[in-house]
């Protein structure tokens, strides 16, 4: 029971922190990914991919800031199209893409979470990545009423 309570409190705290920016720019997708990644040891990359008004899919926020504004990778597009979690083994890390926002029956935002595996199994790492994506999802919902604040 203590572990479950602790987990819920930790996720709640991360959700609340996600809406505050340390850079002074208010609640933005970039501040959300930065704050969430900072709170999760072994998170080497955290990225939001969003469908734009023109129908293209781009990176709208990432701890790898050089990726912001670039086209999404095939695995991210696959998760967006299928609505399924896509997992890529990267040796010592696992890259997990989780659909997080659906608008009018179509997935419009996915969250890419890359975690160092450490001593965890691949399955444990995937579950942890899904939990991190849920924190990002909750933060976007709180900060961006339409849930698609990545589109510009």
PEKAMO-V519753 format. One record per backbone hydrogen bond with DSSP energy under -0.5 kcal/mol. NH is the residue of the N-H (numbers start at 0). CO is the residue of the C=O. If there is no record, write none. Layout:
BEGIN
nh=[NH/NH]
co=[CO/CO]
END
This chain:
BEGIN
nh=[4/5/6/7/8/9/10/11/12/13/14/15/16/17/18/18/19/27/31/32/33/34/35/36/37/38/39/40/42/43/43/44/46/47/48/49/50/51/54/57/58/59/59/60/62/64/66/67/68/69/71/75/76/77/78/79/80/81/82/85/87/89/89/91/92/93/94/95/95/96/97/97/99/100/102/105/107/108/109/110/111/111/112/112/113/113/114/114/115/116/117/119/124/125/126/127/128/129/130/131/132/133/134/135/136/137/138/139/140/141/142/143/146/150]
co=[0/1/2/3/4/5/6/7/8/9/10/11/12/13/14/15/16/25/27/28/29/30/31/32/33/34/36/38/39/41/113/113/111/60/109/57/107/55/51/49/69/47/57/47/45/62/63/64/58/66/56/72/72/73/74/75/76/77/78/96/94/87/92/89/89/114/87/93/112/85/95/110/108/108/105/102/100/100/48/97/46/109/95/110/44/111/93/112/41/91/91/116/120/121/122/123/124/125/126/127/128/129/130/131/132/133/134/135/136/137/138/139/143/147]
END
